[in-house]
Amino acid sequence: MSEEINSRAILKLAFPLTIIIFILFTKWWIADVVDGSDGVMYGFPLIYKSPAFYTSMAEQYFIMEFLIDFIFYFITVFAVLSLTNKFIAKIKLKRKLLIIIYAVAGIIFGIEALMATVFETSFLIKRDFDIVIKQTGVKFYFSNKDREEFNKLHQ
């Protein structure tokens, strides 16, 4: 019974942490689109967000890749929390801490949802164009390293 309760507690913690980590940390890809322009795309392990080709400031999201990426992140976070709980230290959640984590996840998700819907964003089931990868790297939400590398390629 305590194993089941502990799994539920880990599950309650894994979901908001997945949202936070998914939005704040990802991989950037500088890629040439076959028969199109190049751009900086985002997602790990698959690209789920890229610039739209029909107007500036717009982005396109690929639903299948997004779901696969989110499930990958969730499984990873859940596994890390479970292994930590089992082998390193028991995870004990205080209600106030869990509320703070959910609030942070909600705020970050709200900001990301706002940014995804303000411009002329398109949502596609799957990416329908081929790409050639030029360069990749890890992105923290507030970092501009991806843009700096993209600009270096165009000097």
Secondary structure, DSSP 8 states (H G I E B T S, - for coil): -HHHHHHHHHHHHHHHHHHHHHHHEEEEEEEEETTS-EEEEE-SSS--EEE-SSSTT-EEEEHHHHHHHHHHHHHHHHHHHHHIIIII------HHHHHHHHHHHHHHHHHHHHHHHHS--EEESS--S-EEEEEEEEEETT--HHHHHHHHHT-
